[in-house]
């Protein structure tokens, strides 16, 4: 399964199916350094009524073909600066919610040029929404009064969010994630996430609007479904508006929201999208984009496939996508095999509606939810930075404990992890570890004692649901040392356990045979070793030997596939120094190839 709606945050790409040509056509945020060949186009945006700077106005630079080649937001002083690639004719288009839009004619630039742009304040009042705009989805709705104003406000917010995320003066702390759920009972089963700090990044990209209009938004590529979602360029393209109708939604007025719904036209021959742009009625700023895949040949439920983008305004100007998700149903293998067997070229032709009739039908085996949440935003000015937005703090407090001889006690020093991430910590004296600054969502936390780790036992794991601004508490029962040894070696285990890692030149060695021998020389006067058992190292070079007799002379022999061998005296005169008196570490180093 692939999601062709990408969120490119730093190294994060939530889909690898972006055509290089699509990237080349996207306007930049203009962060390049000047050179001897570039010309400067600078200016300031001011309010005509108050003669004050207009902060975070969206300024777009267009070339002689009226193509947007760069965009940025005006500074707190209303200033903007573009580095032009070459002399020529250029135009500047400036807009800000609450002001009239300024669209200038193109003019010739042969050297550094400074211009002034004046915007007039307008009342943020929607014209009356007609019954026709509410009840009928129209392909010409973008030209009607209320719908046109709402659509223009939404587009301005989206483009401003792109410009903010691409501005190198903003630094974003982001947590990308991939969560997996079962279908249809929606049981949370897996997660991968990480923490990133990024700047000058495009929040999301899609595929060219013309390709999507012709081939659809869901395709079978190889053995995977590819879900394509719209970005700003797609939603504002002529192809999208020509193939989708719009209407006003007023069913959330009680929440202070009014919506613009978009849906595919009457002739739907490919999987398409439909959704709602929810706009703050008072400020006319975009709040969320909700969408799902229309005519999706999914036997379970079409609403499984879709996504959401949340937009927030920043203090001092600017907008950003604070959270975004893409829900991608992963099809059962039988469906993919059946379609591939039919020999249809769905890589080129998209996913036809007729695939619904394939036997077996398209059913989701699981649901993958890919996305990211911004945790904090800093604005950088020289060597200084200031936090201008942060998400309400949420955390998970984990308590690790074990029960031994009927008594439950803290598992101090147990390793506690936020599953699927690099976050971990050692439990304190009362068994606690806290994971802070978590966005809302489903998580797994896991705990593991040193004994469980040494015995190659899986960590104990439990799910937890985090709500924004809340602190959740969860307890995890780990295995006491005796119970861990029993789990690894069996209920009839007697004696101790030897565990360790086999390395060569500092690297773990898998598939090494580790055998344990008893040396009876001191007891029987014989020179021959008596075998007690053997095992093989795992992929990380780790081994475990159970039923080790205590207080006797022992020898460990490790043999590699290259016939290398190491012999270590493993006499265990006392177990008081071992972990919990049950496990003792003996790490083995194979001779280096050049030492033989």
N, C-alpha and C positions, 0 to 999 in steps of 0.2 A: 504494500500500500504506500502511495506517495501523496503528499498534499502539495499541489503546485501553487498554492498560496504561500509565499515565503515570507518569513519575518527575519530579515537579515540583520541581526543584532551582534556586532562584533563577529566572532567566529560561528555564531549560530546561523544555520540555514535549515529551516524546518521543511524544506523541500529542495531536491537537487534537480528539478526538471525545468529550470528557467533557460529559455533560449538566449544565447548571447546577443542576438540581434534585438531582442526585447530590451535588454539592459541598455544597449547603446542609444535607444531612442528616448530614454528617460531624461528629463531636465535635471541639472545638477543644482547643488546648493551654493555653488560658487565659493569655494574655499581655497582656490589655487593662488599661488604667490605670483606677484607681478614679474614680468620679464621685460627685456628691452623692446619686444615686439608688441606687447599688450597696451591697450588704451584703457584708461579709467573712465567709467561712467558713474559719477557720484551724485548724490542729491539728498533732499530731505522732504519728508511728508509732514504737512502741517494742516491744522484745522482752519478752514476759512472763517469760521464764526469766532473762534477764540484766539486764533493765531498761535496755537500751542502745538507742540510736537504730537504726532499721532504714533503711539507706541504699538509695535507688533502689527503694523499694516503689512499685508502680503504684497510684495513687489515682485512682479514677473517680468523678465527680459525676453523679448521676442525678436526674432530675426526678420529678414525681409519677406519670408514666406509665412509670417505670422505663427511660426512654431516657437513654443516656449523652450528656451535653451538654458535658463537658470531662474531660480527663485530664491528669495530670502525674506525675512521679516525685518521691518525697520527697527532700529535700536531705541533705547529709552529716550534718545534725543530726536527720534524720528529719522535718523540718517540711514542711508543704504549705499553700498559700493559694489559695482560689478567690474570684473576684469574682462574686457572684450577680447576675443581671440584674434580679431583682425578688423581693420577699418571696414565700414559698410553702413548699411541702413538698419536701424534698430528702433524698437518701440518699447515703451514701458507701460505696464498695466498694473494699477494699484487698487486694492480693495480692502475694506475692513468692515466687519459687521457693525452697523450703526452709522455708517457713512455712505455717501454716494460713491459709486465706482468711477475711477478715473482711467479711461482708456485713451491713450494718446496716439496720434498718428506717428508713423515711422519717420525718422529724420537721419540725416547723414552724420556720421562720426568719423573724423579723421585723426583726432588726438584726444587728450584728456578733456572731458566735458562734465559740467555740473548743471543739474536741472533742479527745479523746485516743483513739487506736486502739492496741490491743494485739494483736500477732501471736505465736503460739506456734511455736517451732522444731519441725520434724518431721524424722525421719530420711529421707535421700534414698535410699530403697531401693524399687525397683519390686516389686510383688507378682509372683508367678510368672506367666509368660506361658503361657497355655494353648495346646494344639494348635489349638483352635478359633479363637483369636485370630490365630494364625499362618497358618492354612490357608484360612480363610474370610473373605471381605470382607463385612462386615455393616453394614446401615444403622443398627443400634442399637449399634454398637461403641463410640460415645462414652460409653455408659453402663456398659460393662464395666470391670473393675478396672484392668488394666495399660494398656489403650488409653485409658481415661478420664484416667489420671494423665499419660500422655505427651501427650495432646492438650491438656490444661490447661496443662502446662509450655510447650508450643509456642505456645499462644495468649498466655500471659503474656509470653513473649519478644518476640513480634511486636508486641503492644500497647506494650510498654516501648520498643521500637525507634522506634515512631511518636512516642511521647511525648518521647524523647531528641532526635530530629531536629526536633521542634517547639519545643524549649526554647531560648529566646533566649540563654541563658548558654553554649551550645555554638556554636562556629564551625567550619565544615567546609570544608576545601580539597578540591574535587571536580573530576574530569575526566570530563565526559560525552563520549560518542563514538557514532558511527554507522559501522559497517564493512560493506562489501559483498563478497560472495563469489560465484563462479560455482557453478552446479549442473549435474551432480552431483560434479564434481571438486574443489570447494571451494578454488578458486584465489582468493587475496586480490587485489582489484582497486581498491578505493577506500576512503577514510576521511575523516571530518570529526570534529574534536575541539576542545575548548577547556578552559581552566582557569577555575574559578570559586571564589569564596569566599562562602559563604552561611551563614545561620542562620535559625532559626524557619521551617523549610520542611517540608512533608509529603513523606516519601520516595517514596510511591507511592499512587496512587488508581486506582479501577476504576469500574465502572458498578454500579447497584443490583442486588443479588442476585436480586430478583424478575424483573427484565428478563432477566438472564442465564439463569435457570432456564427462562424461557419461550421466548426467542429464540435462545439459544446464544451461544458465545464467539467465533465467526468469522462475519463478515457481509460482504456485498458492498454497499458504499456508493459510489454513483456508478460510477466505473471503478476503484475500489481495494478491496482486501480489508482489513478492519478486524479485527485480532486483539485480543481482550479477555482480560486475565489477572486473576486474583483478587487483591484486596488483603485486609487484615486483616478488614474488615467483611464481605466476601463469605465468607471462609473460616469465620468464626464465626457466620454467619447461619443461621437456621432453614431457609431455602430450600436452602442448600448441603448441610447435614447431612441434609435430607430426601431429596435427590436423589443423594447420593453415599454409598458404603459405605466403611468403614475397616477396616484390618487391620494388625497389627504386622509389621514386617520386621526379621529378626535376621541378615541376611546380611552385615552389616558390623561384627559384634561385635569382630572382630580389630582394627578401627580405633577401638574405643571408642565406636561409634555404634549407636543403635537407631532404627528408623524407624516412622513411621505413614504408611501408604500410603492415598491416597484415589483413588477411581475412580468414574465415573458408574454409576448403577444399571442394571438390566436393560433398561429401555425408553429407548433413546437415539434421539431423533428429530432432534437438532441436534448440531452440532459442540460438543464438551465438553472438559473438561480432566481429566487424571489426573496424579498425581505422588506424591512422598514428602517428608515433613518429617523430616529427619535430626537427631536429638537426641543430645547428649553423654550417655552412659549414667551417668557418675559425677555430673555436676552437674545433669543434666536441663535444660540450657539448649539452646535451638534453635541449630543450626549452619548448616544450609542448607535451602532450599526448592527442590526440583527438580520441574519439571512439563513436560508436553507436551500437545498437543491430541489428544484421543481422537476417533475416528470422523471424523477430518479427511479430506475427500475429496481427498487430495493423491496424485497418481499416483506421484511420485518416492519419497517416504518420509515417513511420518507424523512420525518423530522430528525432521525438519527444524524443525518449528514447536514452539516451547516457550520455556522460560526458566529462570533460576536466580537466587536471592537468597542471599547469604552474610551471616550475622549474626555479629557479634563483641561481646564484653563489653568495656566501657571501665573503665580503672582508676578507682577511686573510685565506681563505680556507673554504671549506664546501659548500654543496648545500642544498636546501630545496624546498619543494612544497609551493610556495607563495600563490597559490589560487587553489581551486579544487571545482568542481560542479558535481552533479549527477542529470540528468533530468529523472524523473520517472512519466510516464503517469498513472493516476489513472483511472481504468476502470469503465465503467457504471455498476451499480449494476445488471442490467438485464443479462449482460454477465456472471458475477461471479455466479449468481444463476443458469443460464443455464448449465454452466460447472459442477457445484456442483451437479445438478440434474442428469446429465449423470452418476454420480458415479465414475468418473475417479480419480484414486489416483495420483493427480498431485503433491502432497507433496513429493512423492518419485520419481515419474517418470519424473518430470520436466514438462515444458509446450510444448507439441508437436506442430509442424508446422500445423498439421491438425486441430488445434483449430480454425484456420482461417475460417473453414467451419461451425463453430457453429452458430446457429441461436438464438439470434441475434449475429452479428459479434462483435469482440473486438473493442470497441470504447472508446477513452479517454474522461472521464467526465471533467477532469481538469489535469493540469500539475504541479507537485511539483518539485521545484528545490532546492536541498539540497547541502550545501557546507560550505566553510569557507575561509577566507582570512587572511593572516598574515599581521599585521600592522607594527610590529617592532621586531627586534631581538637584544638581548643583549648577550654579552659574559661575563661570570662571572669569576673573578679570585680572590679568597679569599673574602674579604669584598668589593671589587671594582667590578664595571661592566661598560661596555662601549657599546653604541649602534653601531652595525656594519652594520646594514641594516634597512631602513625604507621605507615605501611606500610613494610616493608623496602625500602631504596632500590634502584632499578634505573636503569640509564642506557644510552645509546647514544653511543659515540664515533665520529664520522664523520671520515674523512680524504678530502679532495678532492685529486685529482691529475690532471695531464695529461701526455701524451706528445708530444714534439716532436723531430723529427730522431732518433728512436730512443731518446731519453732521457726517462725518467719523472721528474717533479719535482712538488713540492707546488704546489697551486693556491692560494697565499696570497691573501687578500682575496676569494676566491670567497664568494658568499652561500650558506649552507647552511640548509635549512629542515626542520622536522618537518612533513611534508605534511599539509594539511588543518587546520593550526593557525596561531596567530599567533607561534609560537616560531621564531626564526631567529637567525643569528649570522654574523659574518665570520670566515673561516678564518684561523688564526694563521700564523706563519711556516712551520710545518711542515704547514699545510693542515688543521688539526684544529678541530672544533667538538664540544662535548659537550652532549647533552640529558639532564638529570638528572630524578629524581623522576617516573619513568614507571611506571604500573601495568602488570602483565603483559598482553601482547596483541600483535597484529600491527600494524606501522607501516610507513609509507613515509618515507624520508628522500630529500631531493633537493638538488642543488647546481647553481649557475649562475654563470659568470663575468660580469664587466662586459660583455665583448664579446658573449657569448651573449645577455645581456639586451638590449643595444643592437640586436642583429640580430633580435630578436623570436623567438629560438629557444627551444623548450621546455626546461625544466631536465632534467638527467639524474636519473633516479629509480631507487631500488632498495628492495626490501622487506627488513624485518628483524623477527625474532621476539624479543620481550623476555620474559625469564622473571624472576619476582619475586626480587629480591635479587641479580641478576646484572648484570654490565656487558658489553654486547655491543659489538663493534668491526666496522665496515663501511667499505669503501672505495668511492668513487664516482669514475669516470673522466669528467671534464668535457672539453670540446673546447679544444684549444690555439687561440690566436687565428687562426692561418692556417687550421686545420681548420674553425673556426666560420665564417669568411668564405666558405670553399668550400661549406659546408653551406647558407649563406643565399643565395649569389650564383652557385653553380655552379662546376664544376671548371675552366672556361675563363675564370674571372674574372681580370681584370687591372686594376690601379689600386687606388684606395682606396674607402672606403665612407663615406658621410655618413648620419648617423642623428640623430634628435631627436624632439621633441614639439611639436605645434602647440597653442597655447592662445589663449583669448580671455577677457578679464576673469578670468584665473587658472584657467579651466576647460579641460580637454582638449577638442579639437575633432575629432570623428570625420568621416570621409568628406570630408576636405579634399584637393584635388588639389595635390600638391607636385611641381613640375617643376624640372629642372636645366638651366641654360643656360650656354654658354661665351661669354665676351665677347672677341671677336677684335680689339677696337679697337687694342690696343697692338701687335698683330701684323700685321693686314691693313688697318688704318685704316678699318674699317667700323663703323657704329653699330649694325647689326642683330645681335641675339643669335642664337646657333646652338643649337637644342634638342639636348639630350643624353639625355633620358629623363624619365619622370614616374612617380608612384605615388600611392596614396591612403592616408590615415591610417586606422589601425584604431580600434576602439571606445575605446581609451585615448588617442587622438590621436597615436599614434606612427607614424613613417615610417622607411623604409630606402631609400637610393639606392645601387645598386651600380655598378661600373665607372666610378668617378669619376677623371678624369685628374688627375695630380698637377702641382703647380707651375705652374698656369695660373690665369687670372682667371675666376672662376665666379660665377654669380648664381642664387639659389634664389627661385622664385616660388610662393607659396601662395595658392590661390583657394578661397574657401568657397562653399557653396551659396547664401549670401545675397549673392553677388557681391562680398564683401569680398576684399581682396587685400593681401598684404605682400610686399615685395621685400628680400632680404638679400644683401649681398656675402659670398660664401663662398670667397674666395681662399684657397688652401691652399699657401702658399709652402714649408712644411715639414711633414713628418708625424711628426717626432720627439716632438711634444707630444701626439700622438693616442694612444688606448688601444692599446698593443701595436703602434704604428705602422701599424695597419690601419684603425681606425675613428675618425672625428672627429664630435663632437656639435655640431650647430647647432640650437638651439631657436628656434622661430618664434612670434612673438606677433602675432596678428591684431589689427587696430585695433578698439578698443571701439566699439560702435554709436553712442555719444554723441560720439565723437571724429571722426566722418566729416564 
